[in-house]
Amino acid sequence: MLPPLLAIVLALLFRNVFTALIGGIVLGELIAAQFDAFAALVGLGTRVFDLLSQLWILKTLAFAVLVGSVMALLRASGGIGALVRYMTRTHGLIRSRRSALLFGYLIGIVVFIESSITSLIVGAVSRPLCARYGITRAELAYLCDSTSAPVCSLIVFNGWGALILGVITTQSGAEGATALLFASVLHNFYAFSALMVLFAVIWFDWRTPSMRRSASYDTESSSVEGGKLGHLFWPFGVMMVSVFATLWITGEGQMMRGSGSSAIFYAMVVTLFLMAFLYRGVLDARTWIAEALKGARSMVPMTAVLFLAFMIGDVTRSLHTGVYLAGFVSGWIDPALLPALIFVLSGAMAFATGTSWGTFGIMIPIAMAMGLQMELDTALLIGAAISGGVFGDHCSPISDTSVIASLASGCDHIEHVQTQMPYALLSGLLALGAFVFFGVYDA
């Protein structure tokens, strides 16, 4: 437990995510090497090499860099400005900070294909609106984060659904696995509560003092002159089609079995090629390249943070942190409180490891086995594991999905985690209450 806990404490104390992640990784390597400094150094180098030899990690890191290029080109083409002008001046659909945030909220629900793509699109479209209506970077990061993982874990026609279905299938067999997946979605109470709390925050303007004090966008990003709507919609349309097509191809005709990392990477590559053709009358070749490189360079620090998040996740897996947490409470569980305890344990695991997907892989089989043994509603227990994974991931400063939300909004990562925490805890309490109620009712 010490490496992730050290990383979390360092992140909250020093507000420097690099120091926090590196500290946790080094401690984890020392523990794995039984505090032999040379062996720990060798282990660290081996881990870096092993991670960088995994194609899905390389594709995810490349995606993070290419996101910067896509966002820079979207701004330079005037496409985002055209949308803002259309929504604010032509039709007047967006007239206030509330309507601007609700617009981003709606986009986040509609774009459910992949959490990273959701954060990217919500961030790219909402930034100029945020500058125009005084919405802070932390508010947009919260919007990106809370409409990515919760939505993707509810509308499961994506990589999230593929992962969860795969875990369920390995435990119960193919027959009935899909029905169990959709039944468990109905018990994903944290996702529902997170979206409801976010809507209430937007509608009633519930902002904590730290959220109000967070950094704002400069007025330059609120420019709405020039550009065409097609400069925005064609890239986004092609991006989404590319994701679905890649999932279908890599899944050999079954999208829910496709590769999520391949989908987001190739979607960015195809989108950049389209932009080179689409923007040829707006940006000359030299400007196109300069903007693309400038955007890519701006994402290098966040990409490094993302890789460090992958590293500490790998460290916690090698130390069996999740298995330890699961076994810690397995012997003293009241059947009526089992759903609530699975939710709390999954939340603690995701918070400590920084990964909801890793938590699903550990906790869903445990939940299914315990549900079968105690004759409880298996779908409810799976929903508790999914909810806890998303909840802990939202609260954790070492979460890769939160890093991507910070990246998409241009917000300081630790600031994003701290300002989102009160809303995530409120959503978590609501979900916990629901699991207690249904657990008692089911028992």
C-alpha distance (Angstrom), angle and dihedral (degrees) to the residues before:
residue distance angle dihedral
M1 . . .
L2 3.82 . .
P3 3.85 101.5 .
P4 3.82 97.3 56.0
L5 3.80 91.6 38.6
L6 3.82 90.5 52.4
A7 3.80 90.6 49.5
I8 3.79 91.7 50.6
V9 3.82 93.6 47.5
L10 3.81 92.8 47.1
A11 3.80 91.0 48.3
L12 3.78 92.9 52.5
L13 3.82 94.5 41.8
F14 3.80 101.1 45.2
R15 3.84 101.2 22.2
N16 3.79 88.7 -136.2
V17 3.77 113.6 121.6
F18 3.82 94.2 -169.4
T19 3.81 92.4 57.4
A20 3.80 91.2 44.7
L21 3.79 96.9 50.4
I22 3.79 95.4 41.9
G23 3.81 90.4 48.8
G24 3.79 91.9 52.3
I25 3.80 92.9 45.4
V26 3.81 93.9 49.7
L27 3.81 92.3 47.9
G28 3.80 90.0 48.9
E29 3.80 91.6 51.9
L30 3.81 90.8 48.3
I31 3.80 91.2 51.8
A32 3.82 91.6 47.1
A33 3.82 89.4 50.2
Q34 3.82 92.5 45.4
F35 3.83 89.0 -113.9
D36 3.79 94.9 -57.4
A37 3.82 100.1 145.7
F38 3.81 95.8 -156.7
A39 3.80 93.1 47.0
A40 3.81 89.3 47.7
L41 3.81 90.5 52.5
V42 3.80 90.9 50.2
G43 3.79 89.9 46.9
L44 3.80 90.7 50.9
G45 3.80 92.0 52.6
T46 3.79 91.5 46.0
R47 3.80 91.5 50.4
V48 3.81 92.1 50.8
F49 3.81 90.8 49.3
D50 3.81 92.9 46.3
L51 3.81 93.2 49.9
L52 3.79 93.5 46.6
S53 3.80 89.6 50.2
Q54 3.82 90.6 60.3
L55 3.77 109.3 94.8
W56 3.81 95.7 -149.3
I57 3.81 91.4 57.4
L58 3.80 92.4 48.8
K59 3.80 90.0 49.8
T60 3.80 92.1 48.9
L61 3.81 92.4 49.4
A62 3.81 90.9 46.7
F63 3.80 88.5 50.1
A64 3.82 90.2 54.5
V65 3.83 90.7 53.5
L66 3.81 94.0 44.1
V67 3.80 90.0 50.7
G68 3.80 87.0 68.3
S69 3.80 91.4 52.9
V70 3.81 92.9 48.8
M71 3.80 93.4 48.1
A72 3.81 92.8 47.2
L73 3.80 92.1 50.0
L74 3.80 92.3 47.1
R75 3.80 89.7 55.4
A76 3.82 94.0 43.2
S77 3.82 92.6 50.4
G78 3.79 92.4 54.9
G79 3.81 92.2 -124.8
I80 3.79 94.7 125.2
G81 3.79 90.0 44.7
A82 3.81 89.6 52.9
L83 3.82 90.9 53.8
V84 3.81 91.8 48.9
R85 3.80 90.7 48.7
Y86 3.80 91.1 47.6
M87 3.82 93.3 49.6
T88 3.81 97.2 41.5
R89 3.79 107.1 31.4
T90 3.78 110.0 18.5
H91 3.80 98.5 45.2
G92 3.80 102.7 5.1
L93 3.81 92.4 -136.5
I94 3.80 90.9 141.5
R95 3.78 112.9 50.1
S96 3.80 104.5 143.8
R97 3.77 144.3 27.3
R98 3.81 88.9 -95.9
S99 3.79 94.3 56.7
A100 3.82 90.6 43.0
L101 3.81 91.5 54.7
L102 3.80 92.5 42.8
F103 3.80 88.4 54.0
G104 3.82 89.9 55.5
Y105 3.81 89.7 44.5
L106 3.81 91.0 55.1
I107 3.81 92.1 47.7
G108 3.81 89.8 51.1
I109 3.82 91.1 55.5
V110 3.81 95.1 44.8
V111 3.82 94.2 48.9
F112 3.81 99.6 62.0
I113 3.80 99.1 142.5
E114 3.82 96.7 102.7
S115 3.80 133.2 -7.3
S116 3.81 94.4 -127.9
I117 3.82 92.3 50.8
T118 3.82 89.5 47.8
S119 3.81 91.9 54.1
L120 3.80 91.3 46.1
I121 3.80 95.9 51.3
V122 3.81 95.5 42.0
G123 3.81 90.5 48.1
A124 3.80 95.6 45.7
V125 3.81 95.5 47.9
S126 3.79 96.9 40.2
R127 3.82 101.4 46.5
P128 3.81 97.7 83.0
L129 3.81 90.3 43.0
C130 3.80 88.7 51.8
A131 3.79 90.8 53.2
R132 3.79 91.3 47.2
Y133 3.81 95.9 50.7
G134 3.81 101.2 32.9
I135 3.80 97.1 -106.0
T136 3.80 110.4 158.9
R137 3.80 128.2 -128.1
A138 3.80 91.3 -112.7
E139 3.81 91.0 54.2
L140 3.79 91.1 52.6
A141 3.82 91.6 46.1
Y142 3.82 88.8 52.8
L143 3.82 89.5 49.5
C144 3.83 91.9 49.2
D145 3.80 93.5 46.8
S146 3.79 97.0 44.7
T147 3.81 95.1 48.8
S148 3.80 95.2 46.3
A149 3.81 114.0 55.6
P150 3.84 96.1 23.5
V151 3.81 92.8 50.4
C152 3.82 93.6 42.6
S153 3.81 90.7 50.1
L154 3.82 90.7 51.1
I155 3.83 101.4 41.6
V156 3.79 95.0 46.6
F157 3.82 101.4 -175.5
N158 3.80 88.8 113.5
G159 3.80 143.7 60.9
W160 3.80 91.7 -60.8
G161 3.77 91.0 57.8
A162 3.79 91.0 45.8
L163 3.81 91.7 54.1
I164 3.80 95.1 46.7
L165 3.80 92.6 44.1
G166 3.80 90.2 50.3
V167 3.81 92.3 52.1
I168 3.81 92.1 47.0
T169 3.81 91.7 47.4
T170 3.81 93.2 52.8
Q171 3.81 89.0 55.2
S172 3.82 102.6 39.5
G173 3.80 105.7 19.6
A174 3.78 127.7 -112.1
E175 3.79 95.3 -72.5
G176 3.80 109.9 91.7
A177 3.81 94.6 -1.5
T178 3.81 94.7 115.1
A179 3.81 92.4 48.8
L180 3.81 89.2 49.5
L181 3.81 90.4 50.6
F182 3.81 93.1 54.4
A183 3.82 91.7 43.4
S184 3.81 90.2 53.0
V185 3.82 90.9 51.1
L186 3.81 88.6 63.8
H187 3.82 87.6 59.4
N188 3.80 95.2 49.2
F189 3.79 89.5 113.6
Y190 3.79 97.4 165.2
A191 3.80 92.3 58.4
F192 3.80 90.4 50.6
S193 3.80 93.5 45.9
A194 3.83 93.0 45.8
L195 3.80 90.9 54.3
M196 3.81 92.1 45.0
V197 3.81 92.7 48.9
L198 3.81 90.6 47.4
F199 3.81 90.6 51.6
A200 3.83 90.8 49.0
V201 3.82 90.7 48.2
I202 3.80 90.1 53.1
W203 3.81 96.6 42.5
F204 3.82 97.7 44.4
D205 3.82 96.0 31.1
W206 3.81 92.9 -122.8
R207 3.78 101.8 179.6
T208 3.77 125.3 165.1
P209 3.83 117.3 -135.9
S210 3.83 90.9 -106.5
M211 3.81 90.6 51.7
R212 3.80 90.7 51.6
R213 3.81 91.4 49.4
S214 3.80 96.1 49.0
A215 3.81 121.5 114.1
S216 3.80 119.2 -75.4
Y217 3.80 130.3 -144.3
D218 3.77 119.2 -100.3
T219 3.80 118.4 -108.2
E220 3.80 91.0 -114.7
S221 3.80 90.9 73.4
S222 3.81 90.7 55.9
S223 3.82 94.2 65.6
V224 3.81 109.9 128.4
E225 3.80 101.8 -179.9
G226 3.80 124.3 119.4
G227 3.77 131.4 0.3
K228 3.79 133.5 87.8
L229 3.78 132.0 -101.5
G230 3.80 89.0 -121.1
H231 3.80 89.4 63.5
L232 3.81 86.6 65.5
F233 3.80 105.2 31.1
W234 3.80 98.5 46.3
P235 3.84 93.6 55.4
F236 3.81 92.1 45.1
G237 3.80 91.8 45.8
V238 3.79 93.1 49.8
M239 3.80 89.7 44.7
M240 3.80 92.4 56.3
V241 3.81 94.0 43.2
S242 3.82 89.3 49.6
V243 3.80 91.3 53.0
F244 3.82 92.6 51.5
A245 3.81 92.1 43.6
T246 3.82 93.2 50.1
L247 3.81 91.8 47.4
W248 3.82 88.9 51.0
I249 3.81 93.5 47.7
T250 3.82 97.0 43.9
G251 3.81 90.1 43.3
E252 3.83 90.4 52.1
G253 3.78 92.7 -121.2
Q254 3.81 96.9 -31.2
M255 3.80 110.8 94.8
M256 3.80 94.6 -165.6
R257 3.81 88.8 61.5
G258 3.80 94.6 50.0
S259 3.80 128.2 112.5
G260 3.80 113.1 -93.6
S261 3.81 94.0 -164.3
S262 3.81 91.4 52.2
A263 3.79 90.9 46.8
I264 3.81 96.2 54.8
F265 3.82 93.7 40.9
Y266 3.80 97.0 50.0
A267 3.81 90.4 41.6
M268 3.81 88.9 60.0
V269 3.82 92.9 46.1
V270 3.81 93.4 49.4
T271 3.81 90.8 45.1
L272 3.81 91.8 53.0
F273 3.81 91.2 51.0
L274 3.80 89.5 50.2
M275 3.81 90.5 49.8
A276 3.80 90.8 53.2
F277 3.81 88.6 57.0
L278 3.81 98.9 35.7
Y279 3.81 96.7 47.9
R280 3.80 97.3 44.3
G281 3.81 91.0 109.0
V282 3.82 92.7 46.7
L283 3.80 104.7 37.7
D284 3.79 124.2 32.5
A285 3.81 118.0 -136.8
R286 3.80 94.5 -97.4
T287 3.81 93.3 50.4
W288 3.80 91.6 44.9
I289 3.80 91.8 53.8
A290 3.81 93.0 43.3
E291 3.82 92.7 51.4
A292 3.81 92.8 44.9
L293 3.81 92.2 50.7
K294 3.80 92.7 45.0
G295 3.79 90.6 52.4
A296 3.81 92.4 46.7
R297 3.82 92.1 50.0
S298 3.79 91.0 51.4
M299 3.81 89.6 60.2
V300 3.80 98.0 49.5
P301 3.85 95.3 92.6
M302 3.81 92.3 49.1
T303 3.80 90.4 45.7
A304 3.80 88.5 54.7
V305 3.82 89.3 51.4
L306 3.80 89.3 50.2
F307 3.80 91.3 53.0
L308 3.81 91.1 48.6
A309 3.81 88.3 50.9
F310 3.82 88.5 53.9
M311 3.80 89.1 48.9
I312 3.79 96.4 52.5
G313 3.80 89.1 45.4
D314 3.80 88.6 55.0
V315 3.82 90.2 47.7
T316 3.81 92.3 53.2
R317 3.81 90.6 48.2
S318 3.80 91.9 51.5
L319 3.81 90.2 49.7
H320 3.84 90.2 48.1
T321 3.80 91.8 -126.0
G322 3.80 92.8 157.2
V323 3.80 94.4 48.1
Y324 3.80 89.9 49.9
L325 3.80 92.1 52.1
A326 3.79 91.4 48.4
G327 3.77 93.3 50.3
F328 3.79 93.0 44.7
V329 3.80 94.7 74.4
S330 3.80 102.0 22.2
G331 3.80 94.3 99.6
W332 3.81 100.3 56.6
I333 3.78 107.8 45.9
D334 3.80 125.8 137.4
P335 3.83 107.5 -145.2
A336 3.81 91.7 -133.1
L337 3.81 90.8 55.4
L338 3.79 96.0 40.1
P339 3.86 96.0 102.5
A340 3.80 91.3 49.8
L341 3.80 92.0 46.3
I342 3.81 92.2 49.0
F343 3.82 88.5 50.9
V344 3.83 91.8 50.7
L345 3.79 93.8 43.8
S346 3.81 92.5 47.6
G347 3.80 89.3 48.4
A348 3.81 91.7 51.1
M349 3.80 90.7 47.4
A350 3.80 94.2 49.8
F351 3.81 90.7 45.0
A352 3.80 91.7 51.8
T353 3.80 96.7 42.4
G354 3.81 99.8 33.8
T355 3.79 94.0 -133.0
S356 3.79 131.0 101.2
W357 3.82 92.7 -173.8
G358 3.80 92.0 55.1
T359 3.80 88.6 49.0
F360 3.80 90.9 52.2
G361 3.78 90.5 53.1
I362 3.80 92.0 53.8
M363 3.79 103.7 33.4
I364 3.82 104.2 39.6
P365 3.84 93.5 62.4
I366 3.83 89.7 46.1
A367 3.80 91.3 48.6
M368 3.82 92.5 48.7
A369 3.80 93.5 48.0
M370 3.81 93.1 48.3
G371 3.79 92.0 45.4
L372 3.79 91.0 53.0
Q373 3.80 92.0 47.0
M374 3.83 94.0 48.1
E375 3.84 94.9 37.5
L376 3.81 93.6 -121.4
D377 3.81 131.8 145.1
T378 3.80 103.7 -73.7
A379 3.82 93.7 -162.8
L380 3.82 90.0 55.7
L381 3.81 91.5 52.1
I382 3.82 92.7 47.2
G383 3.80 88.5 49.8
A384 3.80 88.9 52.3
A385 3.81 91.3 52.6
I386 3.82 91.8 48.4
S387 3.80 92.4 46.2
G388 3.78 93.2 48.2
G389 3.80 91.6 49.2
V390 3.79 93.0 53.4
F391 3.83 92.0 42.7
G392 3.80 95.2 51.7
D393 3.78 91.0 43.7
H394 3.82 90.2 54.1
C395 3.79 92.1 52.9
S396 3.81 98.6 42.9
P397 3.82 121.9 98.4
I398 3.82 89.1 -154.7
S399 3.81 94.4 56.1
D400 3.80 116.4 126.0
T401 3.81 93.4 -151.8
S402 3.81 90.6 53.4
V403 3.81 89.0 49.1
I404 3.81 89.3 55.8
A405 3.83 91.0 48.7
S406 3.82 88.9 52.3
L407 3.79 88.9 47.7
A408 3.81 93.5 50.5
S409 3.80 93.2 49.2
G410 3.80 98.4 38.5
C411 3.81 90.4 -123.6
D412 3.80 126.3 146.2
H413 3.79 103.7 -99.9
I414 3.80 99.0 -133.2
E415 3.80 90.2 45.6
H416 3.79 88.7 53.4
V417 3.81 92.8 50.9
Q418 3.81 93.4 47.5
T419 3.79 96.1 46.1
Q420 3.81 93.4 45.0
M421 3.81 94.0 47.9
P422 3.87 98.8 82.9
Y423 3.80 92.0 51.9
A424 3.81 92.5 44.7
L425 3.82 90.9 50.2
L426 3.81 91.4 49.9
S427 3.81 90.0 50.1
G428 3.79 89.2 47.1
L429 3.81 92.5 52.5
L430 3.80 90.9 51.2
A431 3.81 90.6 49.7
L432 3.82 91.3 46.8
G433 3.80 90.2 53.4
A434 3.81 90.1 51.4
F435 3.81 92.2 50.8
V436 3.82 91.6 48.9
F437 3.80 90.6 50.7
F438 3.80 96.1 47.1
G439 3.81 91.9 40.7
V440 3.80 92.2 55.5
Y441 3.81 90.7 43.5
D442 3.81 92.8 49.3
A443 3.81 93.8 45.9
